[in-house]
Amino acid sequence: MEELDLAQLERAVQGLDADVRRLLPSLDLREVVAAGGPALDGGRLVRELAAYLMREVVFHARLLGQLLILVVVGSVLQQLGPAGASRVDEMAFLMVFLALTYLGLQSFREVIALVNASVEQMTGLMYALLPLLATLVAAAGGVTSAGLFHPLLMTTVAGVAVAVERWIVPLLIISAVLGLVAQFSQGFPLSRLAGLARQLVTVGLGLAFTVFIGVVAVRGAIGPAVDGVALRTAKFFTGNFVPVVGRMMADAVEVVVSGSVLVKSAVGAFGLLALLLAVVVPVLKIVAILAIYKVVTALMQPLCDDRLVGALEGIGASVALAMVSLATVGIMFFLSVTALVGAGNVAVMLR
């Protein structure tokens, strides 16, 4: 334990959002490892997350009020205009649409910033966690598993971070902007182009997730089997062919391996909990914003122009897709750590 360097992991945890750190059971990672894992009260954690969601909904209720006021103002302006005065109706629509667009893009920018920050924090946590876990897996006898998984998972983390920054987020922004322009300019339809941008995000996430699961499954099946055979072979030869102390050496190696498995499992459990909270907290924030959009679009449909409803629905669809993208990245990172921890455990069981 004294030789275990947790400094990088501790720095990564300190770099997480304050709301995430508040929900973590302990920031003293050495105590967590010594205790065999984080002391987690599941019921309390669920209550804290539910209370956090309600606070976010209340906080973003201001957006609900602003959007509803705009809807009412637009409806009143259209009713006050002379009958058949299309220019007056169009001017009223234009004013409300621009104000609605401003508020919608402000909240969407907040969501995009949240996605970028969350992915960056999770990436930093993975960069700190994976080398530490790979070292512990190798110490537990999973040398092949560590050698196979460590470069694969580090490459996956880097690739996901780059894909989110350079492809996913720009496509989300493009889809939101095209959706707004499609509603503003009826003579220049762009709704299908906005839908195409969203479909590209969905297909990209699906392909990445499928390839990731396939590669991890194949390598996860090979590595532990090789490590298990190697451990059994080494233990057999040491115990039977080394004179006098061979059996003692074999027993000592088994004790070291078992201790490494315990430490690895404790560090892995803490890392999984930190990753889980790092993705759940921002997802709850986005859920609160998305709920506001759903309520507003339902209330405004009988009161105003369908184009205004379509504009908010377009932004809401992009917000929902941003939430799905963030959740998908979190699941991939979560499964990466689970696969690495599990590979070491399987190798020990096969010995």
Number of C-alpha atoms within 10 A of each C-alpha: 11 6 5 11 11 18 11 15 22 17 13 19 25 15 16 22 16 10 13 20 17 12 18 18 16 15 15 11 19 19 13 19 20 14 13 17 21 23 13 14 9 9 8 11 15 11 11 14 16 13 12 16 19 15 14 17 22 13 14 18 16 12 19 19 13 13 23 18 13 18 26 15 16 24 20 14 16 21 12 11 14 11 10 8 10 12 11 16 20 12 14 19 21 15 14 23 24 14 14 20 20 12 16 22 18 11 19 23 14 13 23 20 12 19 24 15 15 22 22 17 21 27 22 19 25 25 18 20 22 25 17 20 23 25 18 27 30 19 20 27 27 31 24 23 29 27 15 18 24 20 14 16 23 17 12 17 23 13 13 21 19 12 16 21 15 11 15 25 19 16 20 25 22 17 27 28 19 23 26 27 18 22 22 21 11 10 8 10 15 20 17 13 15 24 18 14 20 23 15 15 23 15 11 16 19 14 11 18 15 11 11 17 14 12 13 18 12 10 17 20 14 14 22 27 21 17 26 23 15 19 22 15 13 14 19 15 13 19 18 13 11 14 9 10 13 17 18 13 15 18 15 12 19 18 13 14 20 17 16 21 23 20 23 28 23 22 27 25 20 25 25 20 17 22 24 18 23 25 25 17 19 22 23 19 21 28 18 20 25 24 16 20 23 15 12 20 21 12 14 20 15 11 14 20 17 13 18 25 22 19 25 27 20 24 26 22 21 28 25 19 18 25 23 17 22 23 19 17 23 22 15 19 24 20 17 25 23 16 19 25 25 20 26 32 22 19 26 24 11 15 19
